[in-house]
Amino acid sequence: MYRVMFTLFVAIMFFISCGGGGGSSSNKNEDKISLLKKACDLNDGSACTNLGYAYKEGNDVQQNYIKANELYKKACNLDNGRGCNNLGYSYKKGLGVEQNYIKANELYEKACDLNNGSGCTNLGYSYKKGLGVEQNHIKANELYEKACNLNDDEGCYDLGNLYKEAKGIKRDYKKAKKFFEKSCNLGSKKACEELKNL
């Protein structure tokens, strides 16, 4: 079964990298969605997450938050951290589900436990702001640090801000600069701007 999923995944990646197999752009997009559906049906969590994202954004399919969340839930049940994080985001924002910070945080926690940096960052933000949990800057700091260690640019940025603002930790501009630099190197434009102000 693993071999079939791996082969299908490789085929999808090859198909995407080659720009599809000729024909119109519409046919290529339909083929891409079809391959993602097949891979998701074979319990490939990453494919389910990518297909869910396509439904959330309306990329090559009609936008449908409910369908996106069903796919994220399946991915999360398959221990795909990005799927858990994306479903958590839907609960945080009320996209296709009733807004629920507690449920969002449960999903972020699972994503973080699965070493998804965005899940750690999002849970850290909940602790920083007290969204569905008791506000706790020390816990936020721990989560941002884990996210940064997982190379999540937002986690590094937020950790730099905690050191700059002295929230739950001692103010330390040297450490703030270190985390802003890492975030900037990971692609965060706002971290690059922040470096100019230190």
C-alpha positions as CSV (number, residue, x, y, z in Angstrom):
1,M,0.0,0.0,0.0
2,Y,2.8,2.4,0.9
3,R,4.5,1.6,-2.4
4,V,1.3,2.5,-4.3
5,M,0.9,5.8,-2.4
6,F,4.6,6.6,-3.0
7,T,4.3,5.9,-6.7
8,L,1.2,8.0,-7.0
9,F,2.9,10.8,-5.0
10,V,5.9,10.7,-7.3
11,A,3.6,10.7,-10.4
12,I,1.8,13.8,-9.0
13,M,5.1,15.7,-8.3
14,F,6.4,14.7,-11.8
15,F,3.2,15.8,-13.4
16,I,3.2,19.1,-11.6
17,S,6.9,19.8,-12.2
18,C,6.5,19.1,-15.9
19,G,3.6,21.4,-16.2
20,G,1.2,18.6,-16.9
21,G,0.9,16.5,-20.0
22,G,0.1,18.9,-22.8
23,G,-3.3,20.1,-23.6
24,S,-5.1,23.1,-22.2
25,S,-4.3,24.7,-18.9
26,S,-7.8,23.7,-17.7
27,N,-7.1,20.0,-18.5
28,K,-3.8,20.1,-16.7
29,N,-5.6,21.6,-13.6
30,E,-8.3,19.0,-13.7
31,D,-5.7,16.2,-14.0
32,K,-3.8,17.7,-11.0
33,I,-7.0,17.7,-8.9
34,S,-7.9,14.2,-10.1
35,L,-4.4,12.9,-9.0
36,L,-4.7,14.6,-5.6
37,K,-8.2,13.0,-5.1
38,K,-6.8,9.5,-6.0
39,A,-3.8,9.9,-3.6
40,C,-6.1,11.2,-0.9
41,D,-8.4,8.2,-1.5
42,L,-5.3,6.0,-0.9
43,N,-4.9,7.8,2.5
44,D,-2.0,10.1,1.6
45,G,-2.4,12.8,4.2
46,S,-0.3,15.3,2.3
47,A,-2.5,14.9,-0.8
48,C,-5.6,15.4,1.3
49,T,-4.2,18.6,2.8
50,N,-3.2,19.9,-0.6
51,L,-6.7,19.1,-2.0
52,G,-8.3,20.7,1.0
53,Y,-6.2,23.8,0.4
54,A,-7.4,23.9,-3.2
55,Y,-11.0,23.8,-2.0
56,K,-10.3,26.5,0.7
57,E,-8.8,28.9,-1.9
58,G,-10.9,27.9,-4.9
59,N,-7.8,26.9,-6.8
60,D,-8.9,24.7,-9.8
61,V,-12.1,23.8,-8.0
62,Q,-15.1,25.7,-6.7
63,Q,-14.3,27.2,-3.3
64,N,-15.9,25.1,-0.6
65,Y,-14.8,25.5,3.1
66,I,-16.8,22.6,4.3
67,K,-15.2,20.2,1.7
68,A,-11.8,21.7,2.6
69,N,-12.4,21.0,6.3
70,E,-13.5,17.4,5.6
71,L,-10.2,16.9,3.7
72,Y,-8.1,18.6,6.4
73,K,-9.8,16.4,9.0
74,K,-9.0,13.2,7.1
75,A,-5.4,14.4,6.7
76,C,-5.2,15.2,10.4
77,N,-6.5,11.7,11.3
78,L,-3.7,10.4,9.1
79,D,-1.3,12.3,11.3
80,N,-0.5,15.0,8.7
81,G,0.5,18.0,10.8
82,R,-0.3,20.6,8.1
83,G,-3.8,19.2,7.8
84,C,-4.3,19.5,11.6
85,N,-2.9,23.1,11.5
86,N,-5.1,24.1,8.5
87,L,-8.2,22.7,10.2
88,G,-7.3,24.5,13.4
89,Y,-7.1,27.7,11.4
90,S,-10.6,27.1,10.0
91,Y,-11.9,26.8,13.6
92,K,-10.0,29.9,14.6
93,K,-11.5,32.0,11.8
94,G,-14.9,30.2,11.5
95,L,-14.3,29.1,7.9
96,G,-17.0,26.5,7.2
97,V,-17.3,25.7,10.9
98,E,-18.5,27.6,14.0
99,Q,-15.6,29.6,15.4
100,N,-14.0,27.7,18.3
101,Y,-10.7,28.7,19.8
102,I,-10.5,25.7,22.1
103,K,-11.0,23.3,19.2
104,A,-8.5,25.3,17.1
105,N,-5.9,25.0,19.9
106,E,-6.4,21.2,20.2
107,L,-5.7,20.9,16.5
108,Y,-2.7,23.3,16.7
109,E,-1.3,21.2,19.6
110,K,-1.6,18.0,17.6
111,A,0.0,19.7,14.6
112,C,2.9,20.9,16.8
113,D,3.3,17.4,18.3
114,L,3.6,16.2,14.7
115,N,6.5,18.8,14.3
116,N,4.5,21.2,12.1
117,G,6.1,24.6,12.8
118,S,3.0,26.6,11.8
119,G,1.0,24.6,14.4
120,C,3.5,25.5,17.1
121,T,3.4,29.1,16.1
122,N,-0.4,29.3,16.0
123,L,-0.7,27.7,19.4
124,G,2.0,30.1,20.7
125,Y,-0.1,33.0,19.4
126,S,-3.1,31.7,21.3
127,Y,-1.1,31.6,24.5
128,K,0.3,35.0,23.8
129,K,-3.1,36.5,23.3
130,G,-5.2,34.3,25.6
131,L,-7.4,32.9,22.8
132,G,-9.2,29.8,24.2
133,V,-6.4,29.4,26.8
134,E,-5.2,31.3,29.8
135,Q,-2.7,33.9,28.6
136,N,0.9,32.6,29.2
137,H,3.9,34.3,27.6
138,I,6.3,31.7,28.9
139,K,4.3,28.9,27.2
140,A,4.1,31.1,24.0
141,N,7.9,31.5,24.2
142,E,8.4,27.7,24.4
143,L,6.1,27.1,21.4
144,Y,7.7,29.9,19.3
145,E,11.1,28.4,20.1
146,K,10.0,25.0,18.9
147,A,8.5,26.5,15.8
148,C,11.7,28.4,15.1
149,N,13.7,25.2,15.5
150,L,11.4,23.6,12.9
151,N,12.3,26.5,10.6
152,D,9.0,28.3,10.7
153,D,9.6,31.9,9.8
154,E,6.6,33.2,11.8
155,G,7.7,31.3,14.9
156,C,11.2,32.9,14.7
157,Y,9.7,36.3,14.1
158,D,7.3,36.0,17.0
159,L,10.1,34.7,19.3
160,G,12.3,37.7,18.3
161,N,9.4,40.0,19.2
162,L,9.0,38.4,22.6
163,Y,12.7,39.1,23.3
164,K,12.4,42.6,22.0
165,E,9.2,43.3,24.0
166,A,10.3,41.4,27.1
167,K,7.0,39.4,27.3
168,G,7.4,36.5,29.6
169,I,11.2,36.6,29.2
170,K,14.0,39.1,29.9
171,R,14.5,41.7,27.2
172,D,17.4,40.7,25.1
173,Y,18.1,42.6,21.8
174,K,20.9,40.3,20.9
175,K,18.6,37.3,20.9
176,A,15.8,39.3,19.2
177,K,18.2,40.1,16.4
178,K,19.3,36.5,16.1
179,F,15.7,35.3,15.7
180,F,14.7,38.1,13.3
181,E,17.8,37.2,11.2
182,K,16.7,33.6,11.0
183,S,13.2,34.6,10.2
184,C,14.4,37.0,7.5
185,N,16.6,34.2,6.0
186,L,13.5,32.0,6.0
187,G,11.7,34.5,3.9
188,S,9.9,36.8,6.3
189,K,9.9,40.4,4.9
190,K,8.6,41.9,8.2
191,A,11.5,40.3,10.0
192,C,14.0,41.8,7.5
193,E,12.3,45.2,8.2
194,E,12.5,44.6,12.0
195,L,16.3,44.1,11.7
196,K,16.6,47.6,10.4
197,N,15.1,49.0,13.6
198,L,17.4,47.2,16.0
